[in-house]
Amino acid sequence: MNIHDIPSSNEAKVRYLDADFRVITPGTFVRCAITGTPIPIDELKYWSVARQQAYVDVQASLQAEREDGALPTQTG
């Protein structure tokens, strides 16, 4: 599915669980908490149970961890 094919009114509401998620309100996608990019439900791989957020890729997930203070930031 092409990101441009996803209608903006069809965003799902999801409860993120350990190793799984539950769709609360049906839809075709969720949004990345870091980038705002739509993520098709069938392509969702990265999320935080603690923050109840979805991430488009591992880099976005790591950025969220750093912003939350869960990981040290690298300097110079």
C-alpha positions as CSV (number, residue, x, y, z in Angstrom):
1,M,0.0,0.0,0.0
2,N,1.3,3.4,-1.0
3,I,1.3,6.0,1.8
4,H,-0.4,8.4,-0.5
5,D,-3.3,6.0,-0.9
6,I,-4.2,6.1,2.8
7,P,-7.2,8.3,3.5
8,S,-6.7,10.7,6.4
9,S,-10.1,9.9,7.9
10,N,-9.3,6.2,8.3
11,E,-6.9,6.4,11.2
12,A,-7.1,3.4,13.6
13,K,-7.0,3.7,17.4
14,V,-4.8,1.0,18.8
15,R,-3.9,-0.4,22.3
16,Y,-0.3,-1.5,22.2
17,L,0.5,-4.7,24.1
18,D,3.6,-6.8,24.7
19,A,4.4,-8.5,21.3
20,D,0.9,-7.6,20.0
21,F,-1.7,-4.8,19.6
22,R,-5.4,-4.6,19.7
23,V,-7.4,-2.4,17.3
24,I,-9.9,-0.3,19.4
25,T,-11.3,1.8,16.5
26,P,-11.0,0.2,13.1
27,G,-8.9,2.0,10.5
28,T,-6.2,1.3,7.9
29,F,-3.3,3.0,9.6
30,V,-1.8,4.7,12.7
31,R,0.6,7.6,12.8
32,C,4.3,7.5,13.8
33,A,4.6,9.5,17.1
34,I,7.9,11.0,16.0
35,T,7.5,11.7,12.3
36,G,3.7,11.8,11.8
37,T,4.1,9.4,8.9
38,P,1.0,7.1,8.4
39,I,1.8,3.4,9.0
40,P,-0.5,0.8,7.5
41,I,-1.8,-1.5,10.2
42,D,-0.5,-4.5,8.4
43,E,3.0,-3.0,8.3
44,L,3.2,-1.9,12.0
45,K,6.3,-3.4,13.6
46,Y,7.5,-0.9,16.2
47,W,5.7,0.6,19.2
48,S,6.0,1.4,22.9
49,V,3.7,-0.3,25.4
50,A,4.7,2.2,28.1
51,R,4.1,5.3,25.9
52,Q,1.3,3.8,23.8
53,Q,2.9,5.1,20.6
54,A,3.7,3.7,17.2
55,Y,6.9,4.2,15.2
56,V,7.5,4.0,11.5
57,D,11.0,2.4,11.9
58,V,13.6,1.5,14.4
59,Q,15.3,5.0,14.1
60,A,12.0,6.7,15.2
61,S,11.7,4.2,18.1
62,L,15.2,4.9,19.3
63,Q,14.6,8.7,19.0
64,A,11.5,8.3,21.2
65,E,13.6,6.3,23.8
66,R,16.3,9.0,23.8
67,E,13.7,11.8,24.2
68,D,12.1,10.0,27.0
69,G,15.5,9.7,28.8
70,A,15.5,5.9,28.5
71,L,18.8,5.9,26.4
72,P,21.9,8.0,26.8
73,T,22.5,10.6,24.0
74,Q,25.7,10.4,22.1
75,T,28.0,13.5,22.0
76,G,30.8,14.4,19.8
